[in-house]
Amino acid sequence: MTQRSRWNLLDPDILAWAFEAEPSETFIRDLFELRMIVEPAAAALAAERRSGLDISRMGHALEEMGRYGLATEIGRAADQSFHNTILEAARNGPLMALSSSIAAAVTWTTIFKQRRSALPRDPMPDHRILYEAIVAGDPAAARAAMTELVRLALADTELSLKA
């Protein structure tokens, strides 16, 4: 067996395996730290570089998230698509290579924080603010909105750790 230090912890299959067991608080916080490093910068780039198709895909994902909610597989897939489209809209090849890992981290932390009870708050308004900033082509607002979205998602997850 390979030493844990040599595992690709961002591989979606490794993330799924980690969340099948009870992942450590350190691992969960590390994932959010990675998201905080990557996603606000990606959102700022997406606001500058997004296409009409990107906006349409993000808008559709938001509609699906609102319709089905994040407690359902369809809603989580829409959330994953929303975040993935932001990374794609940044038009940065190496950043896009992280998209499956970031999407898996979003999905597994969303499932994790709902494992014992419903989400403590509705994350849809935060997603809509982010979407509007990207549509408006405002990189600073998109960065700030994504920073807040990830910060609140971590706070929700920390609440679920105490439950």
OpenMM code with the backbone's topology and positions (N, CA, C; nanometers):
from openmm import Vec3, app, unit

residues = "MET THR GLN ARG SER ARG TRP ASN LEU LEU ASP PRO ASP ILE LEU ALA TRP ALA PHE GLU ALA GLU PRO SER GLU THR PHE ILE ARG ASP LEU PHE GLU LEU ARG MET ILE VAL GLU PRO ALA ALA ALA ALA LEU ALA ALA GLU ARG ARG SER GLY LEU ASP ILE SER ARG MET GLY HIS ALA LEU GLU GLU MET GLY ARG TYR GLY LEU ALA THR GLU ILE GLY ARG ALA ALA ASP GLN SER PHE HIS ASN THR ILE LEU GLU ALA ALA ARG ASN GLY PRO LEU MET ALA LEU SER SER SER ILE ALA ALA ALA VAL THR TRP THR THR ILE PHE LYS GLN ARG ARG SER ALA LEU PRO ARG ASP PRO MET PRO ASP HIS ARG ILE LEU TYR GLU ALA ILE VAL ALA GLY ASP PRO ALA ALA ALA ARG ALA ALA MET THR GLU LEU VAL ARG LEU ALA LEU ALA ASP THR GLU LEU SER LEU LYS ALA".split()
positions = [
    Vec3(0.0841, -0.1183, 0.0000),
    Vec3(0.0000, 0.0000, 0.0000),
    Vec3(0.0885, 0.1245, 0.0000),
    Vec3(0.0479, 0.2238, -0.0771),
    Vec3(0.1224, 0.3477, -0.0889),
    Vec3(0.0990, 0.4355, 0.0333),
    Vec3(0.2037, 0.5067, 0.0745),
    Vec3(0.1912, 0.5983, 0.1881),
    Vec3(0.0910, 0.7084, 0.1561),
    Vec3(0.0129, 0.7487, 0.2575),
    Vec3(-0.0887, 0.8527, 0.2393),
    Vec3(-0.0293, 0.9807, 0.1807),
    Vec3(0.0929, 1.0133, 0.2175),
    Vec3(0.1563, 1.1362, 0.1682),
    Vec3(0.1749, 1.1339, 0.0163),
    Vec3(0.1663, 1.0154, -0.0440),
    Vec3(0.1838, 1.0032, -0.1886),
    Vec3(0.0508, 0.9917, -0.2627),
    Vec3(-0.0592, 0.9880, -0.1895),
    Vec3(-0.1908, 0.9794, -0.2536),
    Vec3(-0.2234, 1.1116, -0.3229),
    Vec3(-0.3009, 1.1030, -0.4282),
    Vec3(-0.3560, 1.2221, -0.4910),
    Vec3(-0.4867, 1.2531, -0.4185),
    Vec3(-0.4775, 1.3323, -0.3136),
    Vec3(-0.5941, 1.3605, -0.2291),
    Vec3(-0.7030, 1.4358, -0.3031),
    Vec3(-0.6715, 1.4913, -0.4195),
    Vec3(-0.7713, 1.5636, -0.4971),
    Vec3(-0.8399, 1.4760, -0.6017),
    Vec3(-0.7985, 1.3520, -0.6137),
    Vec3(-0.8658, 1.2613, -0.7057),
    Vec3(-1.0098, 1.2431, -0.6576),
    Vec3(-1.1081, 1.2630, -0.7457),
    Vec3(-1.2479, 1.2493, -0.7024),
    Vec3(-1.2793, 1.1153, -0.6362),
    Vec3(-1.2167, 1.0073, -0.6809),
    Vec3(-1.2403, 0.8765, -0.6177),
    Vec3(-1.1822, 0.8710, -0.4771),
    Vec3(-1.0652, 0.9322, -0.4568),
    Vec3(-1.0044, 0.9371, -0.3232),
    Vec3(-1.0917, 1.0225, -0.2311),
    Vec3(-1.1426, 1.1349, -0.2829),
    Vec3(-1.2317, 1.2192, -0.2023),
    Vec3(-1.3575, 1.1420, -0.1625),
    Vec3(-1.4147, 1.0686, -0.2566),
    Vec3(-1.5346, 0.9890, -0.2256),
    Vec3(-1.5026, 0.8881, -0.1168),
    Vec3(-1.3900, 0.8218, -0.1289),
    Vec3(-1.3497, 0.7225, -0.0294),
    Vec3(-1.3297, 0.7878, 0.1074),
    Vec3(-1.2659, 0.9059, 0.1077),
    Vec3(-1.2403, 0.9765, 0.2344),
    Vec3(-1.3708, 1.0125, 0.3042),
    Vec3(-1.4730, 1.0481, 0.2274),
    Vec3(-1.5996, 1.0889, 0.2869),
    Vec3(-1.6913, 0.9716, 0.3184),
    Vec3(-1.6602, 0.8524, 0.2671),
    Vec3(-1.7373, 0.7335, 0.3062),
    Vec3(-1.7132, 0.7035, 0.4536),
    Vec3(-1.5914, 0.7264, 0.4960),
    Vec3(-1.5586, 0.7184, 0.6385),
    Vec3(-1.5844, 0.8586, 0.6947),
    Vec3(-1.5580, 0.8796, 0.8174),
    Vec3(-1.5720, 1.0138, 0.8754),
    Vec3(-1.4382, 1.0851, 0.8548),
    Vec3(-1.4319, 1.1802, 0.7605),
    Vec3(-1.3040, 1.2481, 0.7380),
    Vec3(-1.2670, 1.3332, 0.8590),
    Vec3(-1.1391, 1.3550, 0.8752),
    Vec3(-1.0946, 1.4362, 0.9889),
    Vec3(-1.1339, 1.5818, 0.9676),
    Vec3(-1.1485, 1.6531, 1.0776),
    Vec3(-1.1777, 1.7964, 1.0686),
    Vec3(-1.0655, 1.8679, 0.9945),
    Vec3(-0.9428, 1.8238, 1.0151),
    Vec3(-0.8284, 1.8853, 0.9476),
    Vec3(-0.8411, 1.8709, 0.7967),
    Vec3(-0.8787, 1.7515, 0.7504),
    Vec3(-0.8935, 1.7270, 0.6068),
    Vec3(-1.0041, 1.8156, 0.5493),
    Vec3(-1.1153, 1.8261, 0.6198),
    Vec3(-1.2263, 1.9090, 0.5727),
    Vec3(-1.1830, 2.0556, 0.5657),
    Vec3(-1.1173, 2.1030, 0.6688),
    Vec3(-1.0703, 2.2428, 0.6677),
    Vec3(-0.9671, 2.2646, 0.5566),
    Vec3(-0.8824, 2.1640, 0.5323),
    Vec3(-0.7852, 2.1743, 0.4234),
    Vec3(-0.8550, 2.1888, 0.2878),
    Vec3(-0.9643, 2.1138, 0.2679),
    Vec3(-1.0393, 2.1255, 0.1425),
    Vec3(-1.0976, 2.2659, 0.1269),
    Vec3(-1.1516, 2.3196, 0.2360),
    Vec3(-1.2062, 2.4547, 0.2287),
    Vec3(-1.0955, 2.5575, 0.2078),
    Vec3(-0.9794, 2.5333, 0.2647),
    Vec3(-0.8662, 2.6235, 0.2425),
    Vec3(-0.8288, 2.6242, 0.0942),
    Vec3(-0.8249, 2.5057, 0.0340),
    Vec3(-0.7973, 2.4961, -0.1093),
    Vec3(-0.9041, 2.5712, -0.1886),
    Vec3(-1.0305, 2.5493, -0.1540),
    Vec3(-1.1384, 2.6194, -0.2236),
    Vec3(-1.1222, 2.7704, -0.2093),
    Vec3(-1.0835, 2.8172, -0.0907),
    Vec3(-1.0690, 2.9607, -0.0672),
    Vec3(-0.9533, 3.0182, -0.1486),
    Vec3(-0.8520, 2.9392, -0.1741),
    Vec3(-0.7389, 2.9836, -0.2559),
    Vec3(-0.7775, 2.9893, -0.4036),
    Vec3(-0.8473, 2.8869, -0.4507),
    Vec3(-0.8742, 2.8711, -0.5937),
    Vec3(-1.0008, 2.9427, -0.6411),
    Vec3(-1.1116, 2.9213, -0.5721),
    Vec3(-1.2402, 2.9641, -0.6281),
    Vec3(-1.2612, 3.1159, -0.6352),
    Vec3(-1.2204, 3.1961, -0.5372),
    Vec3(-1.2380, 3.3407, -0.5550),
    Vec3(-1.1593, 3.3962, -0.6749),
    Vec3(-1.0380, 3.3487, -0.6943),
    Vec3(-0.9591, 3.3932, -0.8093),
    Vec3(-1.0247, 3.3476, -0.9394),
    Vec3(-1.0753, 3.2253, -0.9413),
    Vec3(-1.1440, 3.1744, -1.0607),
    Vec3(-1.2688, 3.2568, -1.0899),
    Vec3(-1.3423, 3.2942, -0.9865),
    Vec3(-1.4633, 3.3746, -1.0063),
    Vec3(-1.4284, 3.5111, -1.0657),
    Vec3(-1.3192, 3.5719, -1.0182),
    Vec3(-1.2770, 3.7013, -1.0726),
    Vec3(-1.2411, 3.6876, -1.2207),
    Vec3(-1.1670, 3.5829, -1.2548),
    Vec3(-1.1327, 3.5594, -1.3953),
    Vec3(-1.2577, 3.5317, -1.4780),
    Vec3(-1.3501, 3.4537, -1.4225),
    Vec3(-1.4735, 3.4208, -1.4938),
    Vec3(-1.5533, 3.5473, -1.5244),
    Vec3(-1.5549, 3.6422, -1.4322),
    Vec3(-1.6273, 3.7674, -1.4549),
    Vec3(-1.5676, 3.8444, -1.5730),
    Vec3(-1.4375, 3.8316, -1.5934),
    Vec3(-1.3706, 3.9000, -1.7040),
    Vec3(-1.3826, 3.8244, -1.8360),
    Vec3(-1.3902, 3.6898, -1.8292),
    Vec3(-1.3715, 3.6082, -1.9495),
    Vec3(-1.4931, 3.5256, -1.9905),
    Vec3(-1.5994, 3.5290, -1.9140),
    Vec3(-1.7136, 3.4413, -1.9403),
    Vec3(-1.7781, 3.4728, -2.0746),
    Vec3(-1.8378, 3.3681, -2.1299),
    Vec3(-1.9102, 3.3816, -2.2562),
    Vec3(-2.0603, 3.3779, -2.2268),
    Vec3(-2.1381, 3.4020, -2.3294),
    Vec3(-2.2825, 3.3898, -2.3158),
    Vec3(-2.3230, 3.2483, -2.2795),
    Vec3(-2.2532, 3.1494, -2.3366),
    Vec3(-2.2831, 3.0100, -2.3040),
    Vec3(-2.2529, 2.9804, -2.1577),
    Vec3(-2.1422, 3.0336, -2.1059),
    Vec3(-2.1092, 3.0140, -1.9640),
    Vec3(-2.2198, 3.0706, -1.8754),
    Vec3(-2.2645, 3.1918, -1.9074),
    Vec3(-2.3700, 3.2554, -1.8289),
    Vec3(-2.4973, 3.1716, -1.8341),
    Vec3(-2.5293, 3.1226, -1.9524),
    Vec3(-2.6483, 3.0380, -1.9677),
    Vec3(-2.6369, 2.9108, -1.8848),
    Vec3(-2.5209, 2.8464, -1.8881),
    Vec3(-2.5005, 2.7223, -1.8119),
    Vec3(-2.5079, 2.7477, -1.6620),
    Vec3(-2.4477, 2.8592, -1.6163),
    Vec3(-2.4556, 2.8931, -1.4733),
    Vec3(-2.5998, 2.9227, -1.4334),
    Vec3(-2.6701, 2.9948, -1.5169),
    Vec3(-2.8096, 3.0275, -1.4875),
    Vec3(-2.8957, 2.9032, -1.4802),
    Vec3(-2.8748, 2.8112, -1.5735),
    Vec3(-2.9498, 2.6848, -1.5715),
    Vec3(-2.9185, 2.6055, -1.4448),
    Vec3(-2.7904, 2.6002, -1.4079),
    Vec3(-2.7512, 2.5277, -1.2859),
    Vec3(-2.8182, 2.5892, -1.1637),
    Vec3(-2.8240, 2.7224, -1.1580),
    Vec3(-2.8905, 2.7898, -1.0459),
    Vec3(-3.0388, 2.7525, -1.0394),
    Vec3(-3.1036, 2.7504, -1.1553),
    Vec3(-3.2455, 2.7120, -1.1593),
    Vec3(-3.2646, 2.5702, -1.1055),
    Vec3(-3.1774, 2.4795, -1.1469),
    Vec3(-3.1866, 2.3407, -1.1017),
    Vec3(-3.1593, 2.3285, -0.9516),
    Vec3(-3.0621, 2.4033, -0.9024),
    Vec3(-3.0336, 2.4024, -0.7585),
    Vec3(-3.1550, 2.4508, -0.6805),
    Vec3(-3.2166, 2.5580, -0.7292),
    Vec3(-3.3339, 2.6121, -0.6632),
    Vec3(-3.4525, 2.5173, -0.6686),
    Vec3(-3.4688, 2.4508, -0.7807),
    Vec3(-3.5820, 2.3600, -0.7996),
    Vec3(-3.5681, 2.2351, -0.7131),
    Vec3(-3.4492, 2.1776, -0.7086),
    Vec3(-3.4325, 2.0469, -0.6429),
    Vec3(-3.3692, 2.0537, -0.5043),
    Vec3(-3.2965, 2.1608, -0.4748),
    Vec3(-3.2316, 2.1730, -0.3445),
    Vec3(-3.1058, 2.0893, -0.3352),
    Vec3(-3.0194, 2.1276, -0.2432),
    Vec3(-2.8897, 2.0608, -0.2293),
    Vec3(-2.8965, 1.9306, -0.1507),
    Vec3(-3.0148, 1.8961, -0.0998),
    Vec3(-3.0293, 1.7684, -0.0300),
    Vec3(-3.0533, 1.6548, -0.1291),
    Vec3(-3.0712, 1.6884, -0.2579),
    Vec3(-3.0957, 1.5854, -0.3594),
    Vec3(-2.9742, 1.5686, -0.4490),
    Vec3(-2.9635, 1.4539, -0.5093),
    Vec3(-2.8519, 1.4279, -0.5997),
    Vec3(-2.8565, 1.5218, -0.7210),
    Vec3(-2.9765, 1.5477, -0.7723),
    Vec3(-2.9908, 1.6376, -0.8876),
    Vec3(-2.9481, 1.7796, -0.8498),
    Vec3(-2.9872, 1.8250, -0.7324),
    Vec3(-2.9481, 1.9586, -0.6868),
    Vec3(-2.7985, 1.9710, -0.6653),
    Vec3(-2.7386, 1.8663, -0.6089),
    Vec3(-2.5927, 1.8694, -0.5883),
    Vec3(-2.5191, 1.8648, -0.7219),
    Vec3(-2.5719, 1.7905, -0.8190),
    Vec3(-2.5102, 1.7877, -0.9523),
    Vec3(-2.5165, 1.9266, -1.0156),
    Vec3(-2.6264, 1.9977, -0.9943),
    Vec3(-2.6384, 2.1337, -1.0462),
    Vec3(-2.5380, 2.2267, -0.9776),
    Vec3(-2.5206, 2.2106, -0.8469),
    Vec3(-2.4219, 2.2895, -0.7726),
    Vec3(-2.2821, 2.2624, -0.8281),
    Vec3(-2.2540, 2.1360, -0.8516),
    Vec3(-2.1252, 2.0964, -0.9075),
    Vec3(-2.1062, 2.1609, -1.0453),
    Vec3(-2.2105, 2.1597, -1.1272),
    Vec3(-2.2044, 2.2198, -1.2598),
    Vec3(-2.1810, 2.3706, -1.2512),
    Vec3(-2.2467, 2.4351, -1.1555),
    Vec3(-2.2310, 2.5791, -1.1360),
    Vec3(-2.0844, 2.6131, -1.1070),
    Vec3(-2.0262, 2.5444, -1.0094),
    Vec3(-1.8866, 2.5707, -0.9729),
    Vec3(-1.7911, 2.5321, -1.0854),
    Vec3(-1.8200, 2.4229, -1.1530),
    Vec3(-1.7370, 2.3773, -1.2638),
    Vec3(-1.7386, 2.4794, -1.3786),
    Vec3(-1.8554, 2.5343, -1.4070),
    Vec3(-1.8667, 2.6328, -1.5147),
    Vec3(-1.7866, 2.7581, -1.4818),
    Vec3(-1.7833, 2.7970, -1.3569),
    Vec3(-1.7025, 2.9126, -1.3171),
    Vec3(-1.5552, 2.8849, -1.3463),
    Vec3(-1.5086, 2.7658, -1.3094),
    Vec3(-1.3684, 2.7315, -1.3363),
    Vec3(-1.3416, 2.7294, -1.4867),
    Vec3(-1.4345, 2.6757, -1.5647),
    Vec3(-1.4170, 2.6727, -1.7100),
    Vec3(-1.4185, 2.8140, -1.7685),
    Vec3(-1.5061, 2.8996, -1.7154),
    Vec3(-1.5185, 3.0362, -1.7661),
    Vec3(-1.3935, 3.1191, -1.7393),
    Vec3(-1.3095, 3.0751, -1.6479),
    Vec3(-1.1842, 3.1460, -1.6205),
    Vec3(-1.0864, 3.1351, -1.7373),
    Vec3(-1.1080, 3.0379, -1.8252),
    Vec3(-1.0259, 3.0178, -1.9448),
    Vec3(-0.8773, 3.0032, -1.9113),
    Vec3(-0.8496, 2.9191, -1.8119),
    Vec3(-0.7122, 2.8923, -1.7700),
    Vec3(-0.6981, 2.7407, -1.7645),
    Vec3(-0.6198, 2.6851, -1.8560),
    Vec3(-0.6079, 2.5399, -1.8684),
    Vec3(-0.5681, 2.4688, -1.7399),
    Vec3(-0.4597, 2.5098, -1.6729),
    Vec3(-0.4231, 2.4422, -1.5489),
    Vec3(-0.5317, 2.4527, -1.4411),
    Vec3(-0.5981, 2.5672, -1.4356),
    Vec3(-0.7067, 2.5831, -1.3391),
    Vec3(-0.8220, 2.4888, -1.3732),
    Vec3(-0.8524, 2.4760, -1.5021),
    Vec3(-0.9593, 2.3844, -1.5440),
    Vec3(-0.9258, 2.2404, -1.5074),
    Vec3(-0.7968, 2.2078, -1.5024),
    Vec3(-0.7567, 2.0722, -1.4650),
    Vec3(-0.7972, 2.0401, -1.3215),
    Vec3(-0.8171, 2.1437, -1.2405),
    Vec3(-0.8611, 2.1238, -1.1019),
    Vec3(-1.0132, 2.1094, -1.0899),
    Vec3(-1.0849, 2.1301, -1.1996),
    Vec3(-1.2309, 2.1393, -1.1903),
    Vec3(-1.2958, 2.0138, -1.1336),
    Vec3(-1.2530, 1.8958, -1.1739),
    Vec3(-1.3175, 1.7748, -1.1209),
    Vec3(-1.2884, 1.7589, -0.9717),
    Vec3(-1.1697, 1.7995, -0.9292),
    Vec3(-1.1354, 1.7912, -0.7870),
    Vec3(-1.2153, 1.8919, -0.7048),
    Vec3(-1.2231, 2.0150, -0.7526),
    Vec3(-1.2995, 2.1171, -0.6811),
    Vec3(-1.4469, 2.0778, -0.6775),
    Vec3(-1.4994, 2.0307, -0.7902),
    Vec3(-1.6397, 1.9893, -0.7950),
    Vec3(-1.6657, 1.8749, -0.6978),
    Vec3(-1.5740, 1.7795, -0.6906),
    Vec3(-1.5901, 1.6687, -0.5959),
    Vec3(-1.5846, 1.7198, -0.4524),
    Vec3(-1.4949, 1.8130, -0.4242),
    Vec3(-1.4861, 1.8697, -0.2891),
    Vec3(-1.6153, 1.9422, -0.2527),
    Vec3(-1.6715, 2.0178, -0.3474),
    Vec3(-1.7987, 2.0872, -0.3233),
    Vec3(-1.9079, 1.9849, -0.2921),
    Vec3(-1.9177, 1.8821, -0.3747),
    Vec3(-2.0231, 1.7816, -0.3570),
    Vec3(-2.0089, 1.7077, -0.2249),
    Vec3(-1.8902, 1.6591, -0.1934),
    Vec3(-1.8732, 1.5780, -0.0727),
    Vec3(-1.8880, 1.6605, 0.0543),
    Vec3(-1.8427, 1.7849, 0.0529),
    Vec3(-1.8624, 1.8660, 0.1732),
    Vec3(-2.0095, 1.9032, 0.1893),
    Vec3(-2.0810, 1.9194, 0.0780),
    Vec3(-2.2251, 1.9479, 0.0856),
    Vec3(-2.2997, 1.8281, 0.1435),
    Vec3(-2.2668, 1.7100, 0.0967),
    Vec3(-2.3292, 1.5882, 0.1513),
    Vec3(-2.2940, 1.5742, 0.2992),
    Vec3(-2.1667, 1.5966, 0.3312),
    Vec3(-2.1189, 1.5792, 0.4682),
    Vec3(-2.1926, 1.6702, 0.5655),
    Vec3(-2.2087, 1.7972, 0.5291),
    Vec3(-2.2693, 1.8903, 0.6239),
    Vec3(-2.4188, 1.8670, 0.6409),
    Vec3(-2.4785, 1.7843, 0.5548),
    Vec3(-2.6208, 1.7519, 0.5679),
    Vec3(-2.6431, 1.6102, 0.6207),
    Vec3(-2.5380, 1.5434, 0.6621),
    Vec3(-2.5501, 1.4021, 0.6968),
    Vec3(-2.6382, 1.3767, 0.8188),
    Vec3(-2.6471, 1.4725, 0.9086),
    Vec3(-2.7262, 1.4532, 1.0306),
    Vec3(-2.8513, 1.5388, 1.0346),
    Vec3(-2.8488, 1.6510, 0.9653),
    Vec3(-2.9659, 1.7395, 0.9636),
    Vec3(-2.9604, 1.8279, 0.8397),
    Vec3(-3.0715, 1.8959, 0.8135),
    Vec3(-3.0793, 1.9837, 0.6968),
    Vec3(-2.9788, 2.0979, 0.7096),
    Vec3(-2.9488, 2.1594, 0.5971),
    Vec3(-2.8593, 2.2749, 0.5978),
    Vec3(-2.9134, 2.3821, 0.6917),
    Vec3(-2.8255, 2.4467, 0.7681),
    Vec3(-2.8729, 2.5470, 0.8638),
    Vec3(-2.9258, 2.6744, 0.7976),
    Vec3(-2.8897, 2.6978, 0.6740),
    Vec3(-2.9368, 2.8173, 0.6033),
    Vec3(-2.9430, 2.7863, 0.4541),
    Vec3(-3.0131, 2.8692, 0.3821),
    Vec3(-3.0283, 2.8524, 0.2377),
    Vec3(-2.9080, 2.9165, 0.1671),
    Vec3(-2.8272, 2.8370, 0.0956),
    Vec3(-2.7106, 2.8939, 0.0277),
    Vec3(-2.7422, 2.9564, -0.1085),
    Vec3(-2.8677, 2.9476, -0.1504),
    Vec3(-2.9022, 2.9986, -0.2835),
    Vec3(-2.8790, 3.1493, -0.2997),
    Vec3(-2.9150, 3.2339, -0.2018),
    Vec3(-2.8886, 3.3777, -0.2216),
    Vec3(-2.7401, 3.4074, -0.2465),
    Vec3(-2.6515, 3.3353, -0.1806),
    Vec3(-2.5073, 3.3562, -0.2000),
    Vec3(-2.4656, 3.3188, -0.3423),
    Vec3(-2.5223, 3.2096, -0.3938),
    Vec3(-2.4936, 3.1676, -0.5304),
    Vec3(-2.5477, 3.2700, -0.6308),
    Vec3(-2.6654, 3.3252, -0.6035),
    Vec3(-2.7238, 3.4250, -0.6949),
    Vec3(-2.6407, 3.5537, -0.6984),
    Vec3(-2.5908, 3.5965, -0.5831),
    Vec3(-2.5064, 3.7165, -0.5772),
    Vec3(-2.3803, 3.6937, -0.6608),
    Vec3(-2.3215, 3.5769, -0.6475),
    Vec3(-2.2024, 3.5419, -0.7255),
    Vec3(-2.2345, 3.5425, -0.8750),
    Vec3(-2.3438, 3.4790, -0.9108),
    Vec3(-2.3857, 3.4738, -1.0511),
    Vec3(-2.4035, 3.6151, -1.1074),
    Vec3(-2.4714, 3.7008, -1.0342),
    Vec3(-2.4958, 3.8376, -1.0811),
    Vec3(-2.3647, 3.9146, -1.0998),
    Vec3(-2.2679, 3.8933, -1.0115),
    Vec3(-2.1382, 3.9606, -1.0245),
    Vec3(-2.0645, 3.9135, -1.1497),
    Vec3(-2.0741, 3.7842, -1.1783),
    Vec3(-2.0089, 3.7308, -1.2988),
    Vec3(-2.0798, 3.7825, -1.4234),
    Vec3(-2.2122, 3.7812, -1.4223),
    Vec3(-2.2892, 3.8330, -1.5354),
    Vec3(-2.2549, 3.9799, -1.5601),
    Vec3(-2.2419, 4.0572, -1.4517),
    Vec3(-2.2100, 4.1997, -1.4625),
    Vec3(-2.0665, 4.2248, -1.5078),
    Vec3(-1.9836, 4.1206, -1.5109),
    Vec3(-1.8445, 4.1377, -1.5509),
    Vec3(-1.7634, 4.2128, -1.4479),
    Vec3(-1.7967, 4.1946, -1.3202),
    Vec3(-1.7304, 4.2668, -1.2111),
    Vec3(-1.6384, 4.1710, -1.1340),
    Vec3(-1.5092, 4.1676, -1.1682),
    Vec3(-1.4178, 4.0734, -1.1045),
    Vec3(-1.4068, 4.0899, -0.9527),
    Vec3(-1.4025, 4.2144, -0.9041),
    Vec3(-1.3888, 4.2367, -0.7599),
    Vec3(-1.5126, 4.1853, -0.6861),
    Vec3(-1.6306, 4.2129, -0.7403),
    Vec3(-1.7540, 4.1652, -0.6771),
    Vec3(-1.7628, 4.0130, -0.6843),
    Vec3(-1.7189, 3.9543, -0.7954),
    Vec3(-1.7228, 3.8080, -0.8094),
    Vec3(-1.6274, 3.7428, -0.7084),
    Vec3(-1.5084, 3.7990, -0.6940),
    Vec3(-1.4120, 3.7468, -0.5961),
    Vec3(-1.4704, 3.7550, -0.4554),
    Vec3(-1.5275, 3.8705, -0.4215),
    Vec3(-1.5845, 3.8902, -0.2879),
    Vec3(-1.7027, 3.7951, -0.2641),
    Vec3(-1.7875, 3.7783, -0.3651),
    Vec3(-1.9042, 3.6908, -0.3507),
    Vec3(-1.8619, 3.5452, -0.3326),
    Vec3(-1.7615, 3.5017, -0.4076),
    Vec3(-1.7161, 3.3630, -0.3932),
    Vec3(-1.6466, 3.3448, -0.2584),
    Vec3(-1.5711, 3.4422, -0.2153),
    Vec3(-1.5059, 3.4333, -0.0846),
    Vec3(-1.6109, 3.4149, 0.0243),
    Vec3(-1.7163, 3.4926, 0.0173),
    Vec3(-1.8239, 3.4827, 0.1168),
    Vec3(-1.8979, 3.3499, 0.1059),
    Vec3(-1.9224, 3.3040, -0.0150),
    Vec3(-1.9911, 3.1760, -0.0350),
    Vec3(-1.9111, 3.0619, 0.0292),
    Vec3(-1.7809, 3.0578, 0.0040),
    Vec3(-1.6963, 2.9520, 0.0605),
    Vec3(-1.6863, 2.9671, 0.2122),
    Vec3(-1.6739, 3.0910, 0.2604),
    Vec3(-1.6666, 3.1147, 0.4057),
    Vec3(-1.7932, 3.0641, 0.4754),
    Vec3(-1.9083, 3.0946, 0.4199),
    Vec3(-2.0344, 3.0497, 0.4799),
    Vec3(-2.0504, 2.8984, 0.4704),
    Vec3(-2.0058, 2.8387, 0.3604),
    Vec3(-2.0120, 2.6923, 0.3471),
    Vec3(-1.9246, 2.6256, 0.4537),
    Vec3(-1.8072, 2.6827, 0.4802),
    Vec3(-1.7222, 2.6295, 0.5872),
    Vec3(-1.7917, 2.6446, 0.7217),
    Vec3(-1.8520, 2.7607, 0.7478),
    Vec3(-1.9232, 2.7815, 0.8756),
    Vec3(-2.0352, 2.6799, 0.8923),
    Vec3(-2.1104, 2.6528, 0.7855),
    Vec3(-2.2165, 2.5514, 0.7909),
    Vec3(-2.1589, 2.4138, 0.8217),
    Vec3(-2.0454, 2.3840, 0.7587),
    Vec3(-1.9823, 2.2538, 0.7790),
    Vec3(-1.9313, 2.2425, 0.9223),
    Vec3(-1.8738, 2.3485, 0.9746),
    Vec3(-1.8257, 2.3454, 1.1136),
    Vec3(-1.9412, 2.3246, 1.2107),
    Vec3(-2.0581, 2.3830, 1.1820),
    Vec3(-2.1763, 2.3580, 1.2652),
    Vec3(-2.2139, 2.2098, 1.2633),
    Vec3(-2.2053, 2.1489, 1.1453),
    Vec3(-2.2416, 2.0074, 1.1345),
    Vec3(-2.1407, 1.9175, 1.2071),
    Vec3(-2.0145, 1.9633, 1.2182),
    Vec3(-1.9151, 1.8855, 1.2916),
    Vec3(-1.9482, 1.8799, 1.4401),
    Vec3(-2.0138, 1.9848, 1.4897),
    Vec3(-2.0485, 1.9917, 1.6312),
    Vec3(-2.1777, 1.9168, 1.6622),
    Vec3(-2.2557, 1.8903, 1.5575),
    Vec3(-2.3871, 1.8259, 1.5766),
    Vec3(-2.3721, 1.6802, 1.6164),
] * unit.nanometer
topology = app.Topology()
chain = topology.addChain("A")
for resn in residues:
    res = topology.addResidue(resn, chain)
    for name in ("N", "CA", "C"):
        topology.addAtom(name, app.Element.getBySymbol(name[0]), res)
